[in-house]
Amino acid sequence: MKKSIYVLSAVAVVLLTGCGKQKAFVSENFSVSPTPLEYLAGEVPATISINVPAKTMNKKAVVECTPVLKWDGGTAAGEPYTLQGEKVEANHTIISYKNGGHATMRFSIPFEDGMEKSDLMMQFYAKVGKKLVKMPTIKIGYGTQCTASLITKTAKTANFGVAPDNFQRVISQKQEAAVKFLIGQANLRGSELNSQTVQDFITTLKNIKNDEQSLVLNNIEVSAYASPDGAYTINERLAARRGEVSEGYVNQQLKQNQLTTYVDTKYTAEDWEGFQALVGASNLQDKEIILRVLSMYEDPEQREREIRNVAVVYKELADAVLPELRRARMVINYDVIGRSDEDIMKLVNADASKLSIEEMIYAANILSTDDAQKESILKKVVSLFPNDYRAYNNLGELAMRRGDNERAQVYLRQALGINANAPEPNVNLGMLAIQNGKFQDAEMFISKGVNANNFDEATGHLYVAQGRYPQAAVKFAKSANNSAALANILSQDYADALKTLGNIQNPDAMTYYLRAILAARMEDKSEVKDNLAKAIALDASLAKRAANDAEFSDYNKE
């Protein structure tokens, strides 16, 4: 408890009464909001209105008022508030002797276990002249309604952040080859067919033929082009012919590999888009002028004439840009088919080293049948892929769900050691901080977990911890768990609270306890009794809480 601003002595501490002395205050001089007191974000705050009647405040007195919360096993004092008579030269709140007066003080005390059933007292020390005296202590309120503190308990059964796998059973792939043609020609030259891209094209077709179970050919696209110089009609015929020749080559390769698929052939008479892209990427000194011409004229023949007028650069265009546009592209579209679930699980048990990181995390996240198997797989991931944070996080998530928070902390810290900005371990550490009542730490961690799959729910927990109940209810809109119901109750949205509680698939002791609180607020005595009985049957420790819970004060008197 905070010390008085005055120096006390055993001789000085006497009760002042009678004429010229300071009169004692009574409970009726004080009103407390809220009543009962309420837990809020780890504190017990209140506003106290002081109404001093006429002819109560000695003109020469200074009175220090200290709020003290007392409960079985402890006391905690708030900051004192000082009143003064009108003849005192000081800077406190002045109360008139003749008319009385009003003052408002606010205090906040850190919450401690036991405050659920407590009395708010006001202690007084008065100084009149040189004498310091203790006045009678009075009770002005009681508390504490601690429903919001249940967030530290409901957070234990929340959905925690699981780092996802990126496993894809079917992965779409492309293999592209490009061949260039001489100006005005459409024949495939040997030098082009021997290029690396064409050889890779041929190899891909062979691989598809040799492994038709894992590689599936979808189609082949052929796109042929002519450069935007010369007459449009000539370029159109030339581009079409280049497409036919390239398609013929593709069909020849398909036949040699005993493959069949649809060949989609298209041609572009004048490749202005490609021209613009190449000019933009070039080092031509007047490329900005050329690009401006392209934007100014829609007619292709007008464009060509205007570009030819840029005589200084046209030779560079003819040498460096236009040859690249006389081409054909051949693209194989195919799928890579991954291992089946059965094959993955066989390798998990037989030789996990043959699996990729994504296959193993997929096996743990999706294919495992229970937490023991999941943990076993994740430990293999840690052994084979020690630099991937996800396995450490998911081991931490398992530990959190079984209530082993110490082990969870170790795993989650290891995950952050690999990737300090990883969303899931940050959110999970934030959830652990909420369980421990460390709300500032929770805010720091959760703010880093925007991309975690449970970010909204974690933020909802944080908002409840901070006393932002309506905002929390919004974040819990897609959740049906104890924390979501708690947010509804604290927001006084009792209809949604009832709906949320009804949607909880596996109700536990806390679910029934929240049902009892809701029933108490809705003045349904029968439901209070029935749900408390169910809650206590599942968790005997709730009997003591219920006996001291201000939510049930009217029922505990019966």
Residue pairs with C-beta under 8 A, 6 or more apart in sequence:
1 66
1 68
1 75
1 76
1 77
2 66
2 77
2 78
2 79
2 80
4 64
4 66
4 80
4 125
5 64
5 80
5 82
6 64
6 125
6 127
6 132
7 132
8 125
8 132
8 134
9 132
12 131
12 132
12 133
13 132
13 133
13 134
14 133
14 134
15 24
15 133
15 134
15 135
15 136
16 22
16 126
16 128
16 131
16 133
16 135
17 23
17 24
20 58
20 128
21 58
21 128
22 57
22 58
22 61
22 63
22 126
22 128
22 133
22 135
23 56
23 57
23 58
24 124
24 135
24 136
25 52
25 56
25 63
25 65
25 122
25 124
25 135
25 138
26 138
27 138
27 139
27 140
29 50
29 51
29 52
29 53
29 56
30 48
30 49
30 50
30 51
30 122
30 138
30 140
30 141
31 48
31 49
31 51
31 140
32 46
32 47
32 48
32 49
32 120
32 140
32 141
33 46
33 47
33 48
33 49
34 46
34 145
35 141
35 142
35 143
36 141
36 142
36 143
36 144
36 145
36 550
36 553
37 44
37 46
37 69
37 118
37 120
37 141
37 142
37 143
37 144
37 145
38 44
38 45
38 143
38 144
38 145
38 146
38 148
39 111
39 115
39 144
39 145
39 146
39 147
39 148
39 149
40 148
40 467
41 148
41 439
41 465
41 466
41 467
42 110
42 111
42 437
42 439
42 465
43 108
43 109
43 110
43 111
44 69
44 108
44 109
44 110
44 111
44 115
44 143
44 144
45 106
45 107
45 108
45 109
46 67
46 106
46 107
46 108
46 120
46 141
47 104
47 105
47 106
48 67
48 81
48 104
48 105
48 106
48 107
48 122
48 140
49 102
49 103
49 104
50 65
50 81
50 83
50 102
50 103
50 104
50 105
51 100
51 102
52 83
52 95
52 100
52 101
52 102
52 103
53 100
54 96
54 97
54 98
54 99
54 100
55 97
55 98
55 100
56 95
56 97
56 100
57 63
57 83
57 85
57 95
57 96
57 97
57 100
57 101
58 85
58 97
58 126
58 128
59 85
59 86
59 87
59 88
59 97
60 85
60 87
60 88
60 128
60 129
61 84
61 85
61 88
61 126
61 127
61 128
62 82
62 83
62 84
62 85
62 88
62 90
62 92
62 126
62 127
62 128
63 82
63 83
63 84
63 124
63 125
63 126
63 127
63 135
64 80
64 81
64 82
64 124
64 125
64 126
65 80
65 81
65 82
65 83
65 105
65 122
65 123
65 124
66 77
66 78
66 79
66 80
66 81
66 122
66 123
66 124
66 125
67 77
67 78
67 105
67 107
67 120
67 121
67 122
67 123
67 140
68 75
68 76
68 77
68 78
68 120
68 121
68 122
68 123
68 137
69 75
69 76
69 77
69 78
69 109
69 115
69 118
69 119
69 120
69 121
69 143
69 144
70 118
70 119
70 121
71 114
71 115
71 116
71 117
71 118
71 119
72 114
72 117
73 114
74 112
74 114
74 115
76 109
76 110
76 112
76 115
77 109
77 123
78 107
78 108
78 109
79 107
81 93
81 103
81 105
82 90
82 92
82 93
83 92
83 93
83 94
83 95
83 103
84 90
84 92
84 93
84 94
84 95
85 94
85 95
85 97
86 94
86 95
86 96
86 97
88 94
93 101
93 103
94 101
95 101
95 103
109 115
111 144
111 146
111 149
115 143
115 144
115 146
116 143
116 144
116 146
116 545
116 548
116 549
116 550
117 548
117 550
118 142
118 143
118 144
119 139
119 141
119 142
120 139
120 140
120 141
120 142
120 143
121 137
121 138
121 139
121 140
122 137
122 138
122 139
122 140
123 134
123 137
124 134
124 135
124 136
124 137
125 132
125 133
125 134
125 135
126 132
126 133
126 134
126 135
127 133
143 550
144 550
145 549
145 550
145 551
146 549
146 550
147 486
147 489
147 490
147 517
147 549
147 551
148 464
148 467
148 469
148 486
148 490
150 486
150 510
150 513
150 514
151 434
151 461
151 464
151 465
151 483
151 486
152 434
152 435
152 436
152 437
152 465
153 435
153 510
154 461
154 481
154 482
154 483
154 486
154 510
155 431
155 434
155 435
155 461
155 483
156 403
156 435
157 481
157 482
157 508
157 510
158 431
158 454
158 457
158 458
158 461
158 481
158 483
159 454
159 457
159 479
159 481
160 397
160 400
160 401
160 427
160 428
160 431
160 454
161 393
161 397
161 423
161 424
161 425
161 427
161 428
161 431
161 449
161 452
161 453
161 454
161 455
161 458
162 365
162 393
162 394
162 397
162 424
162 453
162 454
163 361
163 389
163 390
163 391
163 393
163 394
163 415
163 422
163 424
163 425
164 361
164 365
164 390
164 453
165 358
165 359
165 361
165 362
165 364
165 365
165 366
165 390
166 358
167 338
167 358
167 359
167 361
167 362
168 338
168 358
169 337
169 338
169 339
169 340
170 335
170 336
170 337
170 338
171 335
171 336
171 338
172 218
172 333
172 334
172 335
173 333
173 334
173 335
173 336
174 331
174 332
174 333
174 334
175 200
175 201
175 204
175 331
175 332
175 334
176 197
176 201
176 329
176 330
176 331
176 332
177 195
177 197
177 198
177 200
177 201
177 329
177 330
177 331
178 195
178 197
178 327
178 328
178 329
178 330
179 188
179 189
179 192
179 193
179 195
179 198
179 246
179 327
179 328
179 330
180 192
180 323
180 324
180 326
180 327
181 187
181 189
181 242
181 326
181 327
181 328
182 189
182 326
183 227
183 322
183 323
183 326
184 230
184 238
186 238
186 241
186 242
186 244
186 245
187 245
188 245
188 246
188 249
192 198
193 249
198 330
201 253
201 330
201 332
202 253
204 332
204 334
205 217
205 253
205 254
205 257
205 259
205 332
206 257
207 215
208 215
208 216
208 217
208 257
208 259
208 332
208 334
209 257
209 258
209 259
213 337
214 336
214 337
214 338
215 334
215 335
215 336
215 337
216 334
216 335
216 337
217 259
217 261
217 332
217 333
217 334
218 261
218 333
218 334
218 335
219 261
219 262
219 263
219 264
219 333
220 250
220 254
220 261
220 262
220 263
220 264
220 330
220 331
220 332
220 333
221 263
221 264
221 265
221 266
221 329
221 330
221 331
221 333
222 243
222 246
222 247
222 250
222 263
222 264
222 265
222 266
222 328
222 329
222 330
222 331
223 243
223 265
223 266
223 267
223 268
223 328
223 329
223 331
224 239
224 240
224 242
224 243
224 246
224 265
224 266
224 267
224 268
224 327
224 328
224 329
225 239
225 242
225 267
225 268
225 271
225 274
225 325
225 326
225 327
225 328
226 235
226 236
226 238
226 239
226 242
226 267
226 268
226 269
226 270
226 271
226 325
226 326
227 235
227 270
227 271
227 275
227 322
227 323
227 325
227 326
228 235
228 270
228 271
228 272
228 275
228 300
228 303
228 304
228 322
228 325
229 304
229 318
229 322
232 269
232 270
232 300
232 301
235 269
235 270
236 267
236 269
239 267
239 268
239 269
240 267
242 267
242 326
242 327
242 328
243 265
243 266
243 267
243 328
244 265
245 328
246 265
246 328
246 330
247 263
247 265
249 330
250 263
250 330
251 263
254 260
254 261
254 263
270 300
271 325
272 294
272 300
272 303
274 324
274 325
275 294
275 321
275 322
275 325
276 291
276 294
278 321
278 324
278 325
279 287
279 290
279 291
279 294
279 317
279 321
280 287
280 291
282 320
282 321
284 290
284 313
284 316
284 317
284 320
284 321
285 312
285 313
286 310
286 312
286 313
287 313
289 310
289 313
290 307
290 310
290 313
290 317
293 303
293 306
293 307
293 310
294 303
296 306
297 303
297 306
307 314
307 317
308 314
338 359
339 347
339 355
339 359
341 367
344 355
344 359
344 362
344 363
344 367
345 363
345 367
347 354
347 355
347 359
348 355
348 360
348 363
348 377
348 380
352 360
352 377
352 380
352 384
353 384
355 363
357 381
357 384
357 385
357 388
360 377
360 380
360 381
360 384
360 385
361 378
361 381
361 390
361 391
361 394
363 377
364 374
364 377
364 378
364 381
364 391
364 394
365 374
365 394
368 374
368 377
371 398
371 401
371 402
374 394
374 398
375 395
375 398
378 391
378 394
378 395
378 398
379 391
379 395
381 388
381 390
381 391
382 391
382 392
382 395
385 391
387 418
388 418
389 414
389 415
389 416
389 418
389 419
389 422
389 425
390 415
390 422
390 424
392 411
392 412
392 414
392 415
392 418
392 425
393 411
393 412
393 415
393 422
393 424
393 425
393 428
395 411
396 407
396 408
396 409
396 410
396 411
396 412
396 415
396 425
396 428
397 408
397 424
397 428
399 405
399 407
399 408
399 411
400 408
400 428
400 431
400 432
405 432
405 435
408 428
408 432
409 429
409 432
412 425
412 428
412 429
412 432
413 425
413 429
415 422
415 424
415 425
416 422
416 425
416 426
416 429
421 448
423 448
423 449
423 450
423 451
423 452
423 455
424 449
424 452
424 453
426 445
426 446
426 448
426 449
426 452
427 445
427 446
427 448
427 449
427 452
427 454
427 455
427 458
429 441
429 445
430 441
430 442
430 443
430 444
430 445
430 446
430 449
430 458
430 462
431 442
431 446
431 458
431 461
433 439
433 441
433 442
433 445
434 442
434 461
434 462
434 465
439 462
439 465
439 466
442 461
442 462
442 465
443 462
443 466
446 455
446 458
446 459
446 462
449 455
449 458
452 458
456 475
456 476
456 478
457 475
457 476
457 479
457 481
457 483
459 475
460 472
460 473
460 474
460 475
460 476
460 479
460 483
460 484
460 487
461 472
461 483
462 472
463 469
463 471
463 472
463 475
463 487
464 472
464 483
464 486
464 487
464 490
469 487
469 490
469 491
470 491
472 487
472 490
472 491
473 484
473 487
473 488
473 491
473 493
473 496
475 487
476 483
476 484
476 487
476 488
476 500
479 500
480 500
480 503
480 504
480 505
481 500
481 504
482 504
482 508
482 510
482 511
482 514
484 500
485 497
485 500
485 501
485 504
485 511
485 514
485 518
486 514
488 494
488 496
488 497
488 500
489 497
489 514
489 517
489 518
489 521
492 521
494 518
494 521
494 522
497 514
497 518
498 518
501 507
501 511
501 514
501 515
501 518
504 511
508 538
508 539
509 534
509 535
509 536
509 537
509 538
509 539
509 542
510 535
510 539
511 535
512 531
512 532
512 534
512 535
512 538
513 531
513 532
513 535
513 542
513 545
513 546
515 527
515 531
515 535
516 527
516 528
516 531
516 532
516 535
516 546
516 551
516 552
517 549
517 551
518 527
519 525
519 526
519 527
519 528
519 531
520 528
520 551
520 552
520 554
520 555
521 551
525 555
528 552
528 555
529 555
532 542
532 546
532 552
535 542
535 546
536 542
536 543
536 546
546 552
546 556
547 556
549 556
